[in-house]
Amino acid sequence: MPYYMLHGRYSSSAIKAMVSNPQDREASAKKLAESLGAKLHSFFFTFGQDDFVAIIEAPDDATAAALSMTVGASGGFSGGATTKLMTAKEAMSAMTAAGKAAKSYKPPA
C-alpha cells in the first residue's frame, strides 16, 4: 500500500481546546485512518509552520484524499497538505525507468 505524509496546522480554537483539555490526537488520527482501511504509522506534533505530521499507509489515493477531506472538513484546522511518499525501492525503480527513458529524450537546445 502507498504511504502518505499529512501535515497541517490546527485552528486557534482547536489549540485552545487542547490546552484546556489535553487529549491524545494520535488516538483520534489512528481511529480515523482505520475507519477508512488505512494504517497510521506515526503521528508527531511539530514546531515551525505546521503543528503535526502523520505518516499513513492507505490502499490508494482516493482513500488518502478521503482522510484528508475528513480532517479538513472538521473545522479544527487552518491549513495543511498531503504528500504521497515513495519507498527507497520504488524510487530506485523510478530511477531505472528514468535512465532508460533518458536515451529517447532531447532537452531544449
Phi and psi restraints in degrees (range 20) as a CNS / XPLOR table:
assign (resid 1 and name C) (resid 2 and name N)
       (resid 2 and name CA) (resid 2 and name C) 1.0 -68.5 20.0 2
assign (resid 2 and name N) (resid 2 and name CA)
       (resid 2 and name C) (resid 3 and name N) 1.0 155.0 20.0 2
assign (resid 2 and name C) (resid 3 and name N)
       (resid 3 and name CA) (resid 3 and name C) 1.0 -106.5 20.0 2
assign (resid 3 and name N) (resid 3 and name CA)
       (resid 3 and name C) (resid 4 and name N) 1.0 150.1 20.0 2
assign (resid 3 and name C) (resid 4 and name N)
       (resid 4 and name CA) (resid 4 and name C) 1.0 -139.4 20.0 2
assign (resid 4 and name N) (resid 4 and name CA)
       (resid 4 and name C) (resid 5 and name N) 1.0 146.9 20.0 2
assign (resid 4 and name C) (resid 5 and name N)
       (resid 5 and name CA) (resid 5 and name C) 1.0 -111.3 20.0 2
assign (resid 5 and name N) (resid 5 and name CA)
       (resid 5 and name C) (resid 6 and name N) 1.0 120.2 20.0 2
assign (resid 5 and name C) (resid 6 and name N)
       (resid 6 and name CA) (resid 6 and name C) 1.0 -104.3 20.0 2
assign (resid 6 and name N) (resid 6 and name CA)
       (resid 6 and name C) (resid 7 and name N) 1.0 132.4 20.0 2
assign (resid 6 and name C) (resid 7 and name N)
       (resid 7 and name CA) (resid 7 and name C) 1.0 -141.7 20.0 2
assign (resid 7 and name N) (resid 7 and name CA)
       (resid 7 and name C) (resid 8 and name N) 1.0 146.7 20.0 2
assign (resid 7 and name C) (resid 8 and name N)
       (resid 8 and name CA) (resid 8 and name C) 1.0 -169.1 20.0 2
assign (resid 8 and name N) (resid 8 and name CA)
       (resid 8 and name C) (resid 9 and name N) 1.0 -178.0 20.0 2
assign (resid 8 and name C) (resid 9 and name N)
       (resid 9 and name CA) (resid 9 and name C) 1.0 -120.7 20.0 2
assign (resid 9 and name N) (resid 9 and name CA)
       (resid 9 and name C) (resid 10 and name N) 1.0 131.4 20.0 2
assign (resid 9 and name C) (resid 10 and name N)
       (resid 10 and name CA) (resid 10 and name C) 1.0 -74.0 20.0 2
assign (resid 10 and name N) (resid 10 and name CA)
       (resid 10 and name C) (resid 11 and name N) 1.0 150.2 20.0 2
assign (resid 10 and name C) (resid 11 and name N)
       (resid 11 and name CA) (resid 11 and name C) 1.0 -70.6 20.0 2
assign (resid 11 and name N) (resid 11 and name CA)
       (resid 11 and name C) (resid 12 and name N) 1.0 161.1 20.0 2
assign (resid 11 and name C) (resid 12 and name N)
       (resid 12 and name CA) (resid 12 and name C) 1.0 -62.2 20.0 2
assign (resid 12 and name N) (resid 12 and name CA)
       (resid 12 and name C) (resid 13 and name N) 1.0 -34.0 20.0 2
assign (resid 12 and name C) (resid 13 and name N)
       (resid 13 and name CA) (resid 13 and name C) 1.0 -69.0 20.0 2
assign (resid 13 and name N) (resid 13 and name CA)
       (resid 13 and name C) (resid 14 and name N) 1.0 -34.2 20.0 2
assign (resid 13 and name C) (resid 14 and name N)
       (resid 14 and name CA) (resid 14 and name C) 1.0 -67.8 20.0 2
assign (resid 14 and name N) (resid 14 and name CA)
       (resid 14 and name C) (resid 15 and name N) 1.0 -42.6 20.0 2
assign (resid 14 and name C) (resid 15 and name N)
       (resid 15 and name CA) (resid 15 and name C) 1.0 -63.7 20.0 2
assign (resid 15 and name N) (resid 15 and name CA)
       (resid 15 and name C) (resid 16 and name N) 1.0 -41.8 20.0 2
assign (resid 15 and name C) (resid 16 and name N)
       (resid 16 and name CA) (resid 16 and name C) 1.0 -59.3 20.0 2
assign (resid 16 and name N) (resid 16 and name CA)
       (resid 16 and name C) (resid 17 and name N) 1.0 -43.3 20.0 2
assign (resid 16 and name C) (resid 17 and name N)
       (resid 17 and name CA) (resid 17 and name C) 1.0 -64.5 20.0 2
assign (resid 17 and name N) (resid 17 and name CA)
       (resid 17 and name C) (resid 18 and name N) 1.0 -39.8 20.0 2
assign (resid 17 and name C) (resid 18 and name N)
       (resid 18 and name CA) (resid 18 and name C) 1.0 -70.6 20.0 2
assign (resid 18 and name N) (resid 18 and name CA)
       (resid 18 and name C) (resid 19 and name N) 1.0 -32.2 20.0 2
assign (resid 18 and name C) (resid 19 and name N)
       (resid 19 and name CA) (resid 19 and name C) 1.0 -71.3 20.0 2
assign (resid 19 and name N) (resid 19 and name CA)
       (resid 19 and name C) (resid 20 and name N) 1.0 -41.3 20.0 2
assign (resid 19 and name C) (resid 20 and name N)
       (resid 20 and name CA) (resid 20 and name C) 1.0 -71.2 20.0 2
assign (resid 20 and name N) (resid 20 and name CA)
       (resid 20 and name C) (resid 21 and name N) 1.0 -32.8 20.0 2
assign (resid 20 and name C) (resid 21 and name N)
       (resid 21 and name CA) (resid 21 and name C) 1.0 -141.0 20.0 2
assign (resid 21 and name N) (resid 21 and name CA)
       (resid 21 and name C) (resid 22 and name N) 1.0 81.1 20.0 2
assign (resid 21 and name C) (resid 22 and name N)
       (resid 22 and name CA) (resid 22 and name C) 1.0 -51.5 20.0 2
assign (resid 22 and name N) (resid 22 and name CA)
       (resid 22 and name C) (resid 23 and name N) 1.0 137.0 20.0 2
assign (resid 22 and name C) (resid 23 and name N)
       (resid 23 and name CA) (resid 23 and name C) 1.0 -146.5 20.0 2
assign (resid 23 and name N) (resid 23 and name CA)
       (resid 23 and name C) (resid 24 and name N) 1.0 154.0 20.0 2
assign (resid 23 and name C) (resid 24 and name N)
       (resid 24 and name CA) (resid 24 and name C) 1.0 -84.1 20.0 2
assign (resid 24 and name N) (resid 24 and name CA)
       (resid 24 and name C) (resid 25 and name N) 1.0 95.2 20.0 2
assign (resid 24 and name C) (resid 25 and name N)
       (resid 25 and name CA) (resid 25 and name C) 1.0 -72.4 20.0 2
assign (resid 25 and name N) (resid 25 and name CA)
       (resid 25 and name C) (resid 26 and name N) 1.0 -23.8 20.0 2
assign (resid 25 and name C) (resid 26 and name N)
       (resid 26 and name CA) (resid 26 and name C) 1.0 -63.5 20.0 2
assign (resid 26 and name N) (resid 26 and name CA)
       (resid 26 and name C) (resid 27 and name N) 1.0 -41.8 20.0 2
assign (resid 26 and name C) (resid 27 and name N)
       (resid 27 and name CA) (resid 27 and name C) 1.0 -62.3 20.0 2
assign (resid 27 and name N) (resid 27 and name CA)
       (resid 27 and name C) (resid 28 and name N) 1.0 -40.3 20.0 2
assign (resid 27 and name C) (resid 28 and name N)
       (resid 28 and name CA) (resid 28 and name C) 1.0 -65.6 20.0 2
assign (resid 28 and name N) (resid 28 and name CA)
       (resid 28 and name C) (resid 29 and name N) 1.0 -42.8 20.0 2
assign (resid 28 and name C) (resid 29 and name N)
       (resid 29 and name CA) (resid 29 and name C) 1.0 -64.7 20.0 2
assign (resid 29 and name N) (resid 29 and name CA)
       (resid 29 and name C) (resid 30 and name N) 1.0 -39.8 20.0 2
assign (resid 29 and name C) (resid 30 and name N)
       (resid 30 and name CA) (resid 30 and name C) 1.0 -63.4 20.0 2
assign (resid 30 and name N) (resid 30 and name CA)
       (resid 30 and name C) (resid 31 and name N) 1.0 -44.1 20.0 2
assign (resid 30 and name C) (resid 31 and name N)
       (resid 31 and name CA) (resid 31 and name C) 1.0 -62.0 20.0 2
assign (resid 31 and name N) (resid 31 and name CA)
       (resid 31 and name C) (resid 32 and name N) 1.0 -43.2 20.0 2
assign (resid 31 and name C) (resid 32 and name N)
       (resid 32 and name CA) (resid 32 and name C) 1.0 -62.5 20.0 2
assign (resid 32 and name N) (resid 32 and name CA)
       (resid 32 and name C) (resid 33 and name N) 1.0 -48.8 20.0 2
assign (resid 32 and name C) (resid 33 and name N)
       (resid 33 and name CA) (resid 33 and name C) 1.0 -57.0 20.0 2
assign (resid 33 and name N) (resid 33 and name CA)
       (resid 33 and name C) (resid 34 and name N) 1.0 -47.8 20.0 2
assign (resid 33 and name C) (resid 34 and name N)
       (resid 34 and name CA) (resid 34 and name C) 1.0 -63.7 20.0 2
assign (resid 34 and name N) (resid 34 and name CA)
       (resid 34 and name C) (resid 35 and name N) 1.0 -33.0 20.0 2
assign (resid 34 and name C) (resid 35 and name N)
       (resid 35 and name CA) (resid 35 and name C) 1.0 -65.2 20.0 2
assign (resid 35 and name N) (resid 35 and name CA)
       (resid 35 and name C) (resid 36 and name N) 1.0 -20.5 20.0 2
assign (resid 35 and name C) (resid 36 and name N)
       (resid 36 and name CA) (resid 36 and name C) 1.0 -104.5 20.0 2
assign (resid 36 and name N) (resid 36 and name CA)
       (resid 36 and name C) (resid 37 and name N) 1.0 5.3 20.0 2
assign (resid 36 and name C) (resid 37 and name N)
       (resid 37 and name CA) (resid 37 and name C) 1.0 82.0 20.0 2
assign (resid 37 and name N) (resid 37 and name CA)
       (resid 37 and name C) (resid 38 and name N) 1.0 19.0 20.0 2
assign (resid 37 and name C) (resid 38 and name N)
       (resid 38 and name CA) (resid 38 and name C) 1.0 -107.2 20.0 2
assign (resid 38 and name N) (resid 38 and name CA)
       (resid 38 and name C) (resid 39 and name N) 1.0 173.8 20.0 2
assign (resid 38 and name C) (resid 39 and name N)
       (resid 39 and name CA) (resid 39 and name C) 1.0 -130.5 20.0 2
assign (resid 39 and name N) (resid 39 and name CA)
       (resid 39 and name C) (resid 40 and name N) 1.0 128.7 20.0 2
assign (resid 39 and name C) (resid 40 and name N)
       (resid 40 and name CA) (resid 40 and name C) 1.0 -84.3 20.0 2
assign (resid 40 and name N) (resid 40 and name CA)
       (resid 40 and name C) (resid 41 and name N) 1.0 120.0 20.0 2
assign (resid 40 and name C) (resid 41 and name N)
       (resid 41 and name CA) (resid 41 and name C) 1.0 -90.7 20.0 2
assign (resid 41 and name N) (resid 41 and name CA)
       (resid 41 and name C) (resid 42 and name N) 1.0 -38.4 20.0 2
assign (resid 41 and name C) (resid 42 and name N)
       (resid 42 and name CA) (resid 42 and name C) 1.0 -158.7 20.0 2
assign (resid 42 and name N) (resid 42 and name CA)
       (resid 42 and name C) (resid 43 and name N) 1.0 152.8 20.0 2
assign (resid 42 and name C) (resid 43 and name N)
       (resid 43 and name CA) (resid 43 and name C) 1.0 -140.5 20.0 2
assign (resid 43 and name N) (resid 43 and name CA)
       (resid 43 and name C) (resid 44 and name N) 1.0 125.3 20.0 2
assign (resid 43 and name C) (resid 44 and name N)
       (resid 44 and name CA) (resid 44 and name C) 1.0 -129.6 20.0 2
assign (resid 44 and name N) (resid 44 and name CA)
       (resid 44 and name C) (resid 45 and name N) 1.0 140.1 20.0 2
assign (resid 44 and name C) (resid 45 and name N)
       (resid 45 and name CA) (resid 45 and name C) 1.0 -83.0 20.0 2
assign (resid 45 and name N) (resid 45 and name CA)
       (resid 45 and name C) (resid 46 and name N) 1.0 146.4 20.0 2
assign (resid 45 and name C) (resid 46 and name N)
       (resid 46 and name CA) (resid 46 and name C) 1.0 -130.9 20.0 2
assign (resid 46 and name N) (resid 46 and name CA)
       (resid 46 and name C) (resid 47 and name N) 1.0 159.5 20.0 2
assign (resid 46 and name C) (resid 47 and name N)
       (resid 47 and name CA) (resid 47 and name C) 1.0 -96.5 20.0 2
assign (resid 47 and name N) (resid 47 and name CA)
       (resid 47 and name C) (resid 48 and name N) 1.0 156.2 20.0 2
assign (resid 47 and name C) (resid 48 and name N)
       (resid 48 and name CA) (resid 48 and name C) 1.0 106.0 20.0 2
assign (resid 48 and name N) (resid 48 and name CA)
       (resid 48 and name C) (resid 49 and name N) 1.0 -149.2 20.0 2
assign (resid 48 and name C) (resid 49 and name N)
       (resid 49 and name CA) (resid 49 and name C) 1.0 -63.7 20.0 2
assign (resid 49 and name N) (resid 49 and name CA)
       (resid 49 and name C) (resid 50 and name N) 1.0 -37.9 20.0 2
assign (resid 49 and name C) (resid 50 and name N)
       (resid 50 and name CA) (resid 50 and name C) 1.0 -105.1 20.0 2
assign (resid 50 and name N) (resid 50 and name CA)
       (resid 50 and name C) (resid 51 and name N) 1.0 158.6 20.0 2
assign (resid 50 and name C) (resid 51 and name N)
       (resid 51 and name CA) (resid 51 and name C) 1.0 -98.9 20.0 2
assign (resid 51 and name N) (resid 51 and name CA)
       (resid 51 and name C) (resid 52 and name N) 1.0 -21.5 20.0 2
assign (resid 51 and name C) (resid 52 and name N)
       (resid 52 and name CA) (resid 52 and name C) 1.0 -151.2 20.0 2
assign (resid 52 and name N) (resid 52 and name CA)
       (resid 52 and name C) (resid 53 and name N) 1.0 157.8 20.0 2
assign (resid 52 and name C) (resid 53 and name N)
       (resid 53 and name CA) (resid 53 and name C) 1.0 -136.7 20.0 2
assign (resid 53 and name N) (resid 53 and name CA)
       (resid 53 and name C) (resid 54 and name N) 1.0 133.1 20.0 2
assign (resid 53 and name C) (resid 54 and name N)
       (resid 54 and name CA) (resid 54 and name C) 1.0 -128.6 20.0 2
assign (resid 54 and name N) (resid 54 and name CA)
       (resid 54 and name C) (resid 55 and name N) 1.0 138.0 20.0 2
assign (resid 54 and name C) (resid 55 and name N)
       (resid 55 and name CA) (resid 55 and name C) 1.0 -108.9 20.0 2
assign (resid 55 and name N) (resid 55 and name CA)
       (resid 55 and name C) (resid 56 and name N) 1.0 121.4 20.0 2
assign (resid 55 and name C) (resid 56 and name N)
       (resid 56 and name CA) (resid 56 and name C) 1.0 -123.8 20.0 2
assign (resid 56 and name N) (resid 56 and name CA)
       (resid 56 and name C) (resid 57 and name N) 1.0 157.8 20.0 2
assign (resid 56 and name C) (resid 57 and name N)
       (resid 57 and name CA) (resid 57 and name C) 1.0 -118.5 20.0 2
assign (resid 57 and name N) (resid 57 and name CA)
       (resid 57 and name C) (resid 58 and name N) 1.0 124.3 20.0 2
assign (resid 57 and name C) (resid 58 and name N)
       (resid 58 and name CA) (resid 58 and name C) 1.0 -131.1 20.0 2
assign (resid 58 and name N) (resid 58 and name CA)
       (resid 58 and name C) (resid 59 and name N) 1.0 155.4 20.0 2
assign (resid 58 and name C) (resid 59 and name N)
       (resid 59 and name CA) (resid 59 and name C) 1.0 -62.0 20.0 2
assign (resid 59 and name N) (resid 59 and name CA)
       (resid 59 and name C) (resid 60 and name N) 1.0 -30.5 20.0 2
assign (resid 59 and name C) (resid 60 and name N)
       (resid 60 and name CA) (resid 60 and name C) 1.0 -166.2 20.0 2
assign (resid 60 and name N) (resid 60 and name CA)
       (resid 60 and name C) (resid 61 and name N) 1.0 174.7 20.0 2
assign (resid 60 and name C) (resid 61 and name N)
       (resid 61 and name CA) (resid 61 and name C) 1.0 -62.2 20.0 2
assign (resid 61 and name N) (resid 61 and name CA)
       (resid 61 and name C) (resid 62 and name N) 1.0 -36.8 20.0 2
assign (resid 61 and name C) (resid 62 and name N)
       (resid 62 and name CA) (resid 62 and name C) 1.0 -62.9 20.0 2
assign (resid 62 and name N) (resid 62 and name CA)
       (resid 62 and name C) (resid 63 and name N) 1.0 -38.9 20.0 2
assign (resid 62 and name C) (resid 63 and name N)
       (resid 63 and name CA) (resid 63 and name C) 1.0 -66.0 20.0 2
assign (resid 63 and name N) (resid 63 and name CA)
       (resid 63 and name C) (resid 64 and name N) 1.0 -44.6 20.0 2
assign (resid 63 and name C) (resid 64 and name N)
       (resid 64 and name CA) (resid 64 and name C) 1.0 -62.2 20.0 2
assign (resid 64 and name N) (resid 64 and name CA)
       (resid 64 and name C) (resid 65 and name N) 1.0 -39.4 20.0 2
assign (resid 64 and name C) (resid 65 and name N)
       (resid 65 and name CA) (resid 65 and name C) 1.0 -65.3 20.0 2
assign (resid 65 and name N) (resid 65 and name CA)
       (resid 65 and name C) (resid 66 and name N) 1.0 -40.6 20.0 2
assign (resid 65 and name C) (resid 66 and name N)
       (resid 66 and name CA) (resid 66 and name C) 1.0 -62.1 20.0 2
assign (resid 66 and name N) (resid 66 and name CA)
       (resid 66 and name C) (resid 67 and name N) 1.0 -41.9 20.0 2
assign (resid 66 and name C) (resid 67 and name N)
       (resid 67 and name CA) (resid 67 and name C) 1.0 -61.5 20.0 2
assign (resid 67 and name N) (resid 67 and name CA)
       (resid 67 and name C) (resid 68 and name N) 1.0 -47.7 20.0 2
assign (resid 67 and name C) (resid 68 and name N)
       (resid 68 and name CA) (resid 68 and name C) 1.0 -62.3 20.0 2
assign (resid 68 and name N) (resid 68 and name CA)
       (resid 68 and name C) (resid 69 and name N) 1.0 -41.5 20.0 2
assign (resid 68 and name C) (resid 69 and name N)
       (resid 69 and name CA) (resid 69 and name C) 1.0 -65.8 20.0 2
assign (resid 69 and name N) (resid 69 and name CA)
       (resid 69 and name C) (resid 70 and name N) 1.0 -39.1 20.0 2
assign (resid 69 and name C) (resid 70 and name N)
       (resid 70 and name CA) (resid 70 and name C) 1.0 -61.5 20.0 2
assign (resid 70 and name N) (resid 70 and name CA)
       (resid 70 and name C) (resid 71 and name N) 1.0 -46.1 20.0 2
assign (resid 70 and name C) (resid 71 and name N)
       (resid 71 and name CA) (resid 71 and name C) 1.0 -63.4 20.0 2
assign (resid 71 and name N) (resid 71 and name CA)
       (resid 71 and name C) (resid 72 and name N) 1.0 -47.1 20.0 2
assign (resid 71 and name C) (resid 72 and name N)
       (resid 72 and name CA) (resid 72 and name C) 1.0 -62.9 20.0 2
assign (resid 72 and name N) (resid 72 and name CA)
       (resid 72 and name C) (resid 73 and name N) 1.0 -37.4 20.0 2
assign (resid 72 and name C) (resid 73 and name N)
       (resid 73 and name CA) (resid 73 and name C) 1.0 -75.1 20.0 2
assign (resid 73 and name N) (resid 73 and name CA)
       (resid 73 and name C) (resid 74 and name N) 1.0 -11.0 20.0 2
assign (resid 73 and name C) (resid 74 and name N)
       (resid 74 and name CA) (resid 74 and name C) 1.0 -71.0 20.0 2
assign (resid 74 and name N) (resid 74 and name CA)
       (resid 74 and name C) (resid 75 and name N) 1.0 -20.4 20.0 2
assign (resid 74 and name C) (resid 75 and name N)
       (resid 75 and name CA) (resid 75 and name C) 1.0 84.7 20.0 2
assign (resid 75 and name N) (resid 75 and name CA)
       (resid 75 and name C) (resid 76 and name N) 1.0 -2.7 20.0 2
assign (resid 75 and name C) (resid 76 and name N)
       (resid 76 and name CA) (resid 76 and name C) 1.0 -89.5 20.0 2
assign (resid 76 and name N) (resid 76 and name CA)
       (resid 76 and name C) (resid 77 and name N) 1.0 6.4 20.0 2
assign (resid 76 and name C) (resid 77 and name N)
       (resid 77 and name CA) (resid 77 and name C) 1.0 -132.3 20.0 2
assign (resid 77 and name N) (resid 77 and name CA)
       (resid 77 and name C) (resid 78 and name N) 1.0 148.3 20.0 2
assign (resid 77 and name C) (resid 78 and name N)
       (resid 78 and name CA) (resid 78 and name C) 1.0 -106.2 20.0 2
assign (resid 78 and name N) (resid 78 and name CA)
       (resid 78 and name C) (resid 79 and name N) 1.0 -1.3 20.0 2
assign (resid 78 and name C) (resid 79 and name N)
       (resid 79 and name CA) (resid 79 and name C) 1.0 163.8 20.0 2
assign (resid 79 and name N) (resid 79 and name CA)
       (resid 79 and name C) (resid 80 and name N) 1.0 168.0 20.0 2
assign (resid 79 and name C) (resid 80 and name N)
       (resid 80 and name CA) (resid 80 and name C) 1.0 166.7 20.0 2
assign (resid 80 and name N) (resid 80 and name CA)
       (resid 80 and name C) (resid 81 and name N) 1.0 -174.6 20.0 2
assign (resid 80 and name C) (resid 81 and name N)
       (resid 81 and name CA) (resid 81 and name C) 1.0 -157.4 20.0 2
assign (resid 81 and name N) (resid 81 and name CA)
       (resid 81 and name C) (resid 82 and name N) 1.0 159.6 20.0 2
assign (resid 81 and name C) (resid 82 and name N)
       (resid 82 and name CA) (resid 82 and name C) 1.0 -120.8 20.0 2
assign (resid 82 and name N) (resid 82 and name CA)
       (resid 82 and name C) (resid 83 and name N) 1.0 129.0 20.0 2
assign (resid 82 and name C) (resid 83 and name N)
       (resid 83 and name CA) (resid 83 and name C) 1.0 -119.7 20.0 2
assign (resid 83 and name N) (resid 83 and name CA)
       (resid 83 and name C) (resid 84 and name N) 1.0 126.2 20.0 2
assign (resid 83 and name C) (resid 84 and name N)
       (resid 84 and name CA) (resid 84 and name C) 1.0 -76.2 20.0 2
assign (resid 84 and name N) (resid 84 and name CA)
       (resid 84 and name C) (resid 85 and name N) 1.0 135.5 20.0 2
assign (resid 84 and name C) (resid 85 and name N)
       (resid 85 and name CA) (resid 85 and name C) 1.0 -108.7 20.0 2
assign (resid 85 and name N) (resid 85 and name CA)
       (resid 85 and name C) (resid 86 and name N) 1.0 156.2 20.0 2
assign (resid 85 and name C) (resid 86 and name N)
       (resid 86 and name CA) (resid 86 and name C) 1.0 -122.4 20.0 2
assign (resid 86 and name N) (resid 86 and name CA)
       (resid 86 and name C) (resid 87 and name N) 1.0 140.4 20.0 2
assign (resid 86 and name C) (resid 87 and name N)
       (resid 87 and name CA) (resid 87 and name C) 1.0 -73.5 20.0 2
assign (resid 87 and name N) (resid 87 and name CA)
       (resid 87 and name C) (resid 88 and name N) 1.0 166.3 20.0 2
assign (resid 87 and name C) (resid 88 and name N)
       (resid 88 and name CA) (resid 88 and name C) 1.0 -61.1 20.0 2
assign (resid 88 and name N) (resid 88 and name CA)
       (resid 88 and name C) (resid 89 and name N) 1.0 -37.8 20.0 2
assign (resid 88 and name C) (resid 89 and name N)
       (resid 89 and name CA) (resid 89 and name C) 1.0 -63.6 20.0 2
assign (resid 89 and name N) (resid 89 and name CA)
       (resid 89 and name C) (resid 90 and name N) 1.0 -43.2 20.0 2
assign (resid 89 and name C) (resid 90 and name N)
       (resid 90 and name CA) (resid 90 and name C) 1.0 -64.6 20.0 2
assign (resid 90 and name N) (resid 90 and name CA)
       (resid 90 and name C) (resid 91 and name N) 1.0 -40.0 20.0 2
assign (resid 90 and name C) (resid 91 and name N)
       (resid 91 and name CA) (resid 91 and name C) 1.0 -64.3 20.0 2
assign (resid 91 and name N) (resid 91 and name CA)
       (resid 91 and name C) (resid 92 and name N) 1.0 -40.1 20.0 2
assign (resid 91 and name C) (resid 92 and name N)
       (resid 92 and name CA) (resid 92 and name C) 1.0 -64.4 20.0 2
assign (resid 92 and name N) (resid 92 and name CA)
       (resid 92 and name C) (resid 93 and name N) 1.0 -37.3 20.0 2
assign (resid 92 and name C) (resid 93 and name N)
       (resid 93 and name CA) (resid 93 and name C) 1.0 -63.0 20.0 2
assign (resid 93 and name N) (resid 93 and name CA)
       (resid 93 and name C) (resid 94 and name N) 1.0 -41.9 20.0 2
assign (resid 93 and name C) (resid 94 and name N)
       (resid 94 and name CA) (resid 94 and name C) 1.0 -64.8 20.0 2
assign (resid 94 and name N) (resid 94 and name CA)
       (resid 94 and name C) (resid 95 and name N) 1.0 -39.6 20.0 2
assign (resid 94 and name C) (resid 95 and name N)
       (resid 95 and name CA) (resid 95 and name C) 1.0 -62.6 20.0 2
assign (resid 95 and name N) (resid 95 and name CA)
       (resid 95 and name C) (resid 96 and name N) 1.0 -42.2 20.0 2
assign (resid 95 and name C) (resid 96 and name N)
       (resid 96 and name CA) (resid 96 and name C) 1.0 -62.9 20.0 2
assign (resid 96 and name N) (resid 96 and name CA)
       (resid 96 and name C) (resid 97 and name N) 1.0 -45.3 20.0 2
assign (resid 96 and name C) (resid 97 and name N)
       (resid 97 and name CA) (resid 97 and name C) 1.0 -63.9 20.0 2
assign (resid 97 and name N) (resid 97 and name CA)
       (resid 97 and name C) (resid 98 and name N) 1.0 -40.3 20.0 2
assign (resid 97 and name C) (resid 98 and name N)
       (resid 98 and name CA) (resid 98 and name C) 1.0 -64.4 20.0 2
assign (resid 98 and name N) (resid 98 and name CA)
       (resid 98 and name C) (resid 99 and name N) 1.0 -39.1 20.0 2
assign (resid 98 and name C) (resid 99 and name N)
       (resid 99 and name CA) (resid 99 and name C) 1.0 -61.0 20.0 2
assign (resid 99 and name N) (resid 99 and name CA)
       (resid 99 and name C) (resid 100 and name N) 1.0 -39.9 20.0 2
assign (resid 99 and name C) (resid 100 and name N)
       (resid 100 and name CA) (resid 100 and name C) 1.0 -70.5 20.0 2
assign (resid 100 and name N) (resid 100 and name CA)
       (resid 100 and name C) (resid 101 and name N) 1.0 -41.8 20.0 2
assign (resid 100 and name C) (resid 101 and name N)
       (resid 101 and name CA) (resid 101 and name C) 1.0 -69.0 20.0 2
assign (resid 101 and name N) (resid 101 and name CA)
       (resid 101 and name C) (resid 102 and name N) 1.0 -28.0 20.0 2
assign (resid 101 and name C) (resid 102 and name N)
       (resid 102 and name CA) (resid 102 and name C) 1.0 -59.8 20.0 2
assign (resid 102 and name N) (resid 102 and name CA)
       (resid 102 and name C) (resid 103 and name N) 1.0 -27.2 20.0 2
assign (resid 102 and name C) (resid 103 and name N)
       (resid 103 and name CA) (resid 103 and name C) 1.0 -66.6 20.0 2
assign (resid 103 and name N) (resid 103 and name CA)
       (resid 103 and name C) (resid 104 and name N) 1.0 -24.2 20.0 2
assign (resid 103 and name C) (resid 104 and name N)
       (resid 104 and name CA) (resid 104 and name C) 1.0 -104.8 20.0 2
assign (resid 104 and name N) (resid 104 and name CA)
       (resid 104 and name C) (resid 105 and name N) 1.0 7.3 20.0 2
assign (resid 104 and name C) (resid 105 and name N)
       (resid 105 and name CA) (resid 105 and name C) 1.0 -110.2 20.0 2
assign (resid 105 and name N) (resid 105 and name CA)
       (resid 105 and name C) (resid 106 and name N) 1.0 133.7 20.0 2
assign (resid 105 and name C) (resid 106 and name N)
       (resid 106 and name CA) (resid 106 and name C) 1.0 -116.3 20.0 2
assign (resid 106 and name N) (resid 106 and name CA)
       (resid 106 and name C) (resid 107 and name N) 1.0 122.1 20.0 2
assign (resid 106 and name C) (resid 107 and name N)
       (resid 107 and name CA) (resid 107 and name C) 1.0 -73.2 20.0 2
assign (resid 107 and name N) (resid 107 and name CA)
       (resid 107 and name C) (resid 108 and name N) 1.0 162.6 20.0 2
assign (resid 107 and name C) (resid 108 and name N)
       (resid 108 and name CA) (resid 108 and name C) 1.0 -58.6 20.0 2
assign (resid 108 and name N) (resid 108 and name CA)
       (resid 108 and name C) (resid 109 and name N) 1.0 140.5 20.0 2
